[in-house]
Amino acid sequence: MKKNQLVCPWQASSILTSSIRKVLHDPQRILSPHLAEGMVTMDIGCGIGFFTIPMAGIVGKSGDVIAVDMQVEMLEGLKKYADKAGTTNITRHKCAQDSLCVEKWNGTIEFALVFFMLHEVPDTERLIKELYDVLSEKGKLLFVEPVLHVCKATFQNSVDMITKSGFKAVGAPEISMSRTVLFTK
């Protein structure tokens, strides 16, 4: 288990939704190829909803987005922005530092997003196992890490760990300033 992982503090949440980030990481462009109306999705480390709210729009009222974060302040910020956007299909879920605590959704999630956060997780093997369990039979996982924080070797170690847990790499969508792999279960 890794110690002293740095987690993006809720006080920096405005950085996560800056207009520059919207240019670099356009949620519609990144998510649309993987989502459809009615899907049940999960945003791991959702913060204040940079990807969560667009996900909710793409899956529509018949779909659902489970927004997972360990910081209550991030989830409260998400609620504020979701309410402002009129989004009603987001379920906010507080996880623990050492577990996603998402067992009640096991086998139901069709798409999970892990964007710029796996390097912050103290027990990555556990998180990957929980993601594997929560995904449906044909579920997809989009794994993205920042090139500035996560070196190529560390990213490859994470990819290897994900693959060893049963996931199959099926692509590497191009996302600015990022290392990416799309997996299926």
C-alpha positions in Angstrom: 0.0 0.0 0.0 1.4 3.4 -1.0 1.6 6.0 1.7 1.2 9.8 1.5 -0.5 10.0 -1.8 -1.4 13.5 -2.8 -5.1 14.0 -3.5 -6.3 17.1 -5.4 -7.8 19.2 -2.6 -11.3 20.5 -2.9 -10.0 24.0 -2.5 -8.4 23.7 -6.0 -11.7 22.6 -7.6 -12.0 25.7 -9.7 -8.9 24.7 -11.5 -10.6 21.4 -12.5 -13.3 23.3 -14.4 -11.2 26.1 -16.0 -11.9 27.3 -19.5 -8.4 26.1 -20.6 -9.2 22.6 -19.4 -12.4 22.7 -21.4 -10.3 23.3 -24.5 -7.8 20.6 -23.6 -10.3 18.0 -22.3 -13.6 18.7 -24.0 -15.9 16.2 -22.2 -18.3 15.8 -25.2 -15.4 14.9 -27.5 -13.8 12.5 -25.0 -17.0 10.8 -23.8 -19.4 10.8 -26.7 -17.7 7.8 -28.5 -18.2 5.6 -25.5 -21.7 6.6 -24.1 -25.2 6.3 -25.3 -28.7 7.2 -24.1 -29.8 5.1 -21.2 -26.4 3.8 -20.0 -25.4 3.5 -16.4 -22.0 5.0 -15.9 -19.5 5.8 -13.1 -17.1 8.7 -12.7 -14.4 7.8 -10.3 -12.8 10.8 -8.6 -15.5 13.0 -10.0 -14.5 16.2 -8.2 -17.1 18.9 -8.8 -18.4 17.3 -12.0 -16.2 18.4 -15.0 -17.0 15.1 -16.7 -19.9 14.0 -14.6 -22.4 16.6 -15.8 -21.6 16.1 -19.5 -21.9 12.3 -18.9 -25.3 12.8 -17.4 -26.4 14.8 -20.5 -25.1 12.2 -22.9 -26.8 9.2 -21.1 -30.0 11.3 -20.7 -32.8 11.0 -18.3 -33.1 7.3 -18.9 -29.4 6.8 -17.9 -27.6 7.3 -14.7 -24.2 8.6 -13.6 -22.7 7.4 -10.3 -20.3 10.1 -9.2 -17.7 8.8 -6.7 -15.4 10.9 -4.7 -13.9 10.7 -1.2 -14.1 14.4 -0.5 -17.6 15.6 0.7 -16.7 19.1 -0.4 -16.2 17.9 -4.0 -19.6 16.1 -3.9 -21.3 19.2 -2.5 -19.7 21.3 -5.3 -21.0 18.7 -7.8 -24.5 19.0 -6.4 -24.4 22.8 -6.8 -23.3 22.6 -10.4 -25.6 19.8 -11.3 -28.6 21.7 -9.8 -27.6 24.8 -11.8 -27.5 22.7 -15.0 -30.8 21.1 -14.2 -29.3 17.6 -14.1 -31.2 15.0 -12.2 -29.7 11.7 -13.1 -26.5 11.9 -11.0 -26.1 9.8 -7.8 -23.4 11.2 -5.6 -21.4 8.6 -3.7 -18.8 9.2 -1.0 -16.1 6.5 -1.0 -13.5 5.7 1.6 -9.8 6.4 1.2 -9.1 2.7 0.9 -12.2 1.5 -1.0 -14.8 2.8 -3.6 -17.5 1.1 -1.5 -19.6 0.5 -4.7 -20.6 -3.1 -4.2 -24.3 -2.3 -4.6 -23.6 -1.5 -8.3 -21.6 -4.7 -9.0 -22.2 -5.9 -12.6 -24.3 -2.9 -13.6 -21.9 -0.2 -14.8 -21.5 0.0 -18.6 -18.8 2.6 -18.6 -16.4 3.8 -15.9 -14.1 6.8 -16.2 -10.8 7.0 -14.2 -9.4 10.4 -15.3 -6.3 11.9 -13.8 -6.7 10.2 -10.4 -5.3 6.6 -10.3 -1.9 8.0 -9.3 -3.6 9.5 -6.2 -5.0 6.1 -5.0 -3.2 4.4 -2.1 -4.3 0.9 -3.1 -4.5 0.8 -6.8 -4.9 -3.0 -7.0 -8.0 -2.8 -4.8 -9.5 0.0 -6.9 -8.9 -2.0 -10.1 -10.6 -5.1 -8.6 -13.6 -3.0 -7.5 -13.9 -1.5 -10.9 -13.7 -5.0 -12.5 -16.5 -6.2 -10.2 -18.7 -3.1 -10.8 -18.6 -3.2 -14.6 -21.2 -5.1 -16.5 -20.2 -8.1 -18.7 -19.3 -5.8 -21.7 -18.5 -2.8 -19.6 -15.8 -0.3 -20.7 -13.1 1.5 -18.6 -11.4 4.6 -19.9 -8.2 5.1 -18.0 -6.4 8.5 -18.4 -3.4 9.9 -16.6 -1.6 13.3 -17.0 1.7 13.2 -18.8 3.1 15.9 -16.5 2.5 13.8 -13.3 2.7 10.2 -14.4 5.8 9.0 -16.3 5.5 6.5 -19.1 6.9 3.6 -17.0 4.5 4.3 -14.1 1.6 4.5 -16.5 2.6 1.2 -18.2 2.8 -0.4 -14.7 -0.8 0.7 -14.1 -1.8 -0.6 -17.5 -0.2 -4.0 -16.8 -1.9 -4.2 -13.4 -5.3 -3.4 -15.0 -4.7 -6.1 -17.7 -3.6 -8.7 -15.2 -6.9 -8.1 -13.3 -8.9 -9.3 -16.4 -9.4 -6.2 -18.5 -8.5 -6.2 -22.2 -7.0 -3.1 -23.8 -8.9 -2.2 -26.9 -7.6 1.3 -27.8 -5.8 4.4 -26.8 -8.0 7.5 -27.5 -6.1 10.6 -28.1 -6.6 13.1 -25.3 -4.4 16.2 -25.0 -1.6 16.1 -22.4 -2.6 12.6 -21.4 -1.7 8.9 -21.5 -4.8 6.8 -22.2 -6.1 3.3 -22.6 -9.6 2.1 -23.2 -10.4 -1.3 -21.7 -13.2 -3.8 -21.9 -14.1 -6.3 -19.3 
